[in-house]
Amino acid sequence: MHNNTPNPKPLEHLEEWEDFLKERYPEGSTPAVATPVFRATDTDKKEVEFRNYEADARPTVREFYRLNHQFQSYEFGQAKRADFLKLERKAMTVWQAMEFLNTLIDDSDPDTDLSQLQHLLQTAEHIRRDGHPRWFILTGLIHDLGKILCLFGEPQWAVVGDTFPVGCAFSPKIVFPKFFEANPDSQNPRFQTPAGIYKEGCGLDKVNLSWGHDEYLYHVVKGKLPAEGLAMIRYHSCYPIHREGEYDFLLNDEDRRLMEWVLKFNPYDLYTKSHEKPDVEKLRPFYEDLINEFLPGELRW
């Protein structure tokens, strides 16, 4: 376990990672998960495109991924689960958690003057306007609440970023794959076969993903939302699986069904932010009623 990991802020603002994702996966691009069996020519083309994204990335994004890939090991994730999934740090309602996240003020973001709470409401309101079920709207509202890990002192690279399986070989389609050379798991033979410590077809419930806000929030609300909503929360940052079509051999049929819902959610996650400010007080009664339907009272965080 690494006890002396650095705690810099490589990103200029947390949303800089999402800006990078929008460059990698432009709106309307076809996800590879829909066709997980690739032709060699398709794979070659994607790798070329991927290298272009890497070359154009800002230095702050490169540094973010360097730290993420170096320290997001199997052992690191296990230690974070043992620590944070005790859920002993705070007791808060969902709305209180939103207000708590709102204290994560980011004055350095030049692209928006919206608060974290307004970002959450923007996502939920777009889902609501498209007529999706109430649980889907709520999922949009809360999906990023796990970012309160930053307020518990966690560095950016342990909160946001693409998530990926650990305990098996790192896919070359994860962005900046060369940075995994510094990860201790790259030197562990147990973790360097395609399936690693897992069995093919075992299902993602049996697979450990790199640690971050997705996994944390999933455990906070586990058992309180439909499986589709929980999958959106847990896997929305797992771009190697739901966008690149990697690790398909670990998935079972239920995972593949749920990934279709993750893909339905993805456009709302990345492409709904604008400068139009939601009216928080006007919207609050609707969303507090929605919260009370599925996640009443205080939750453990």
C-alpha positions in Angstrom: 0.0 0.0 0.0 1.2 3.5 -0.8 1.2 5.7 2.3 3.0 8.7 0.8 1.1 9.3 -2.4 1.2 12.9 -3.6 -1.7 15.2 -3.3 -1.4 17.8 -6.1 -4.1 19.3 -8.2 -3.1 18.5 -11.7 -6.5 19.5 -13.2 -7.3 23.2 -13.4 -10.8 22.3 -12.4 -12.7 19.0 -11.9 -14.7 19.5 -15.1 -11.5 19.6 -17.1 -11.6 15.8 -17.2 -15.1 15.9 -18.6 -14.1 18.4 -21.2 -11.4 15.9 -22.3 -14.0 13.1 -22.5 -16.1 15.2 -24.8 -13.2 15.5 -27.1 -12.6 11.8 -27.0 -16.2 10.9 -27.4 -18.0 13.6 -29.4 -21.8 13.8 -29.1 -23.4 11.3 -31.4 -20.3 9.0 -31.8 -21.1 5.3 -31.8 -20.0 3.4 -28.7 -18.0 0.3 -29.3 -19.9 -1.6 -26.6 -22.8 -2.1 -29.1 -20.5 -4.2 -31.2 -17.9 -5.7 -28.8 -16.3 -7.9 -31.5 -13.8 -5.8 -33.4 -12.2 -6.2 -36.8 -8.5 -5.5 -36.9 -8.9 -2.5 -39.1 -11.5 -1.0 -36.7 -9.1 -1.5 -33.8 -6.2 0.1 -35.6 -8.3 3.1 -36.5 -9.4 3.6 -32.9 -5.9 3.3 -31.6 -4.8 6.1 -34.0 -7.6 8.3 -32.9 -6.8 7.6 -29.3 -3.2 8.7 -29.8 -4.5 11.9 -31.3 -6.5 12.6 -28.1 -3.4 12.0 -26.0 -1.3 14.3 -28.1 -3.9 17.1 -27.9 -4.5 16.7 -24.2 -3.6 19.6 -21.9 -0.5 19.1 -19.7 -2.8 19.2 -16.6 -4.9 16.3 -18.0 -1.7 14.3 -18.8 -0.5 14.8 -15.3 -3.8 13.8 -13.9 -3.8 10.5 -15.8 -0.1 9.9 -14.9 -1.0 10.0 -11.2 -4.2 8.1 -11.7 -2.6 5.3 -13.6 0.4 5.1 -11.3 -1.5 4.8 -8.0 -4.8 3.2 -8.9 -3.7 -0.3 -8.1 -5.7 -3.3 -6.8 -4.3 -2.8 -3.3 -5.0 1.0 -3.3 -8.7 0.3 -4.2 -9.1 -2.3 -1.5 -7.7 0.1 1.1 -10.0 2.9 0.0 -13.0 0.5 0.2 -12.1 -0.6 3.7 -11.8 3.0 4.7 -14.7 4.9 3.0 -17.3 2.1 2.7 -17.7 2.0 6.4 -19.8 5.1 5.6 -19.0 6.7 9.0 -17.9 10.2 8.0 -21.3 12.0 7.9 -25.1 11.5 8.1 -26.9 13.7 5.5 -30.0 13.8 3.5 -29.5 13.8 -0.3 -30.3 17.5 -0.4 -27.9 18.2 2.4 -25.2 16.2 0.5 -25.9 18.4 -2.6 -25.4 21.5 -0.5 -22.3 20.0 1.0 -20.9 19.3 -2.5 -21.8 22.9 -3.3 -19.1 24.0 -0.9 -16.6 22.6 -3.4 -16.2 26.0 -5.1 -14.1 26.1 -8.2 -13.3 29.7 -9.1 -10.6 28.5 -11.6 -13.2 27.1 -14.1 -13.3 29.6 -16.9 -16.1 27.9 -18.8 -19.0 28.3 -16.3 -20.1 30.2 -13.3 -22.6 27.5 -12.2 -22.4 25.9 -8.8 -22.1 22.2 -8.3 -25.7 22.0 -7.3 -26.8 23.8 -10.4 -24.9 21.3 -12.5 -26.8 18.5 -10.9 -30.1 20.1 -11.5 -29.2 20.8 -15.1 -28.6 17.1 -15.7 -31.8 16.1 -14.0 -33.9 18.7 -15.7 -32.8 17.5 -19.2 -33.7 13.9 -18.2 -37.0 15.1 -16.9 -37.8 17.0 -20.1 -37.2 13.9 -22.1 -39.9 12.0 -20.2 -37.8 9.4 -18.5 -39.0 7.6 -15.3 -38.7 9.3 -11.9 -35.9 7.0 -10.8 -33.9 8.0 -13.9 -34.4 11.7 -13.1 -33.2 11.1 -9.5 -30.2 9.2 -10.8 -29.2 12.2 -12.9 -29.6 14.5 -9.9 -27.3 12.5 -7.6 -24.9 10.7 -10.0 -21.9 13.0 -9.1 -22.5 13.3 -5.4 -19.6 10.9 -4.8 -17.3 13.9 -5.6 -17.7 14.9 -2.0 -14.7 12.6 -1.6 -12.7 15.8 -2.5 -14.2 17.4 0.6 -12.9 14.4 2.6 -9.4 15.2 1.5 -9.0 12.8 -1.4 -6.9 13.9 -4.4 -8.5 14.5 -7.8 -7.0 11.3 -9.3 -8.7 9.2 -6.6 -12.1 10.9 -7.2 -12.7 11.5 -10.9 -11.3 10.0 -14.1 -12.1 7.0 -16.2 -12.6 3.9 -14.1 -11.4 0.5 -15.2 -11.0 -3.1 -13.8 -8.0 -3.7 -11.5 -6.8 -7.2 -10.7 -6.4 -8.0 -14.4 -4.3 -6.7 -17.3 -4.9 -3.1 -18.2 -6.5 -2.6 -21.5 -4.4 -0.7 -24.1 -7.6 1.2 -25.0 -7.6 3.0 -21.6 -6.3 6.5 -22.3 -2.6 7.0 -21.7 -1.9 3.3 -21.3 1.9 3.9 -21.1 1.4 5.4 -17.6 0.4 2.0 -16.2 4.1 1.0 -16.5 4.6 2.8 -13.1 1.6 1.0 -11.5 2.8 -1.9 -9.2 0.2 -4.2 -10.6 2.0 -4.1 -13.9 4.8 -6.1 -12.2 2.5 -8.7 -10.6 2.0 -11.8 -12.8 -1.3 -12.5 -11.1 -2.8 -9.3 -12.6 -1.2 -9.5 -16.0 -3.4 -12.1 -17.8 -6.6 -10.8 -19.5 -8.9 -12.1 -16.8 -6.4 -11.8 -14.0 -7.9 -13.0 -10.6 -11.4 -13.2 -12.1 -13.2 -15.9 -14.2 -14.5 -15.1 -17.6 -18.2 -14.3 -17.5 -18.1 -13.8 -13.8 -20.0 -10.5 -14.0 -19.0 -7.0 -13.0 -20.3 -7.4 -9.4 -17.3 -9.7 -8.9 -14.8 -7.4 -10.5 -13.0 -4.6 -8.6 -12.9 -1.3 -10.5 -10.5 1.6 -9.8 -11.6 3.7 -6.9 -13.5 6.9 -7.4 -16.8 8.8 -6.9 -18.8 6.3 -8.9 -18.0 3.3 -6.7 -18.4 5.4 -3.5 -21.9 6.7 -4.3 -23.0 3.3 -5.5 -22.4 1.9 -2.0 -24.1 4.8 -0.4 -27.4 4.2 -2.3 -27.1 0.5 -3.0 -30.4 -1.3 -2.7 -32.4 1.9 -2.8 -32.7 2.4 -6.6 -33.5 0.1 -9.5 -30.7 -1.9 -10.9 -30.6 0.3 -14.0 -30.1 3.4 -11.9 -27.4 1.8 -9.8 -25.5 0.7 -12.9 -25.6 4.3 -14.2 -24.1 5.5 -11.0 -21.5 2.7 -10.7 -20.3 2.6 -14.3 -20.9 6.0 -15.8 -17.1 6.7 -15.8 -16.2 3.2 -17.0 -15.5 4.4 -20.5 -13.2 1.4 -21.3 -16.2 -0.9 -21.0 -19.2 1.1 -22.1 -17.5 3.2 -24.9 -14.5 1.1 -25.9 -16.1 -2.3 -25.7 -13.2 -3.7 -23.6 -13.3 -6.4 -20.9 -16.4 -7.9 -22.5 -15.2 -11.4 -21.5 -15.8 -10.4 -17.8 -19.4 -9.3 -18.4 -22.5 -11.5 -18.0 -25.8 -11.1 -19.9 -27.2 -8.8 -17.1 -24.2 -6.6 -17.3 -24.7 -6.2 -21.0 -28.3 -5.3 -20.5 -27.4 -2.7 -17.9 -24.7 -1.2 -20.1 -27.4 -0.2 -22.5 -28.9 2.0 -19.7 -25.5 3.4 -18.9 -25.2 4.4 -22.6 -28.7 6.1 -22.4 -27.5 8.1 -19.4 -24.1 9.1 -20.9 -25.3 12.0 -23.1 -27.0 13.6 -20.1 -23.8 13.3 -18.1 -21.5 14.9 -20.7 -23.6 17.1 -23.0 -26.3 18.9 -21.0 -24.2 21.6 -19.2 -24.9 25.1 -20.3 -24.7 28.6 -18.9 -28.4 28.7 -18.2 -28.8 28.7 -14.4 -31.6 26.5 -13.0 -33.9 28.2 -10.5 -32.9 26.1 -7.4 -35.7 27.4 -5.1 -38.4 26.9 -7.7 -37.2 23.3 -8.5 -36.5 22.3 -4.9 -40.0 21.1 -4.0 -40.2 18.7 -7.0 -36.8 17.3 -6.2 -37.2 17.0 -2.5 -40.4 15.0 -3.2 -38.5 12.8 -5.6 -35.7 12.2 -3.1 -38.2 11.3 -0.4 -39.8 8.7 -2.7 -36.6 6.7 -3.1 -34.0 8.0 -0.6 -35.8 9.4 2.4 -34.2 10.7 5.5 -30.5 10.8 6.3 -28.0 8.5 4.4 -24.7 7.4 5.8 -21.7 8.8 3.9 
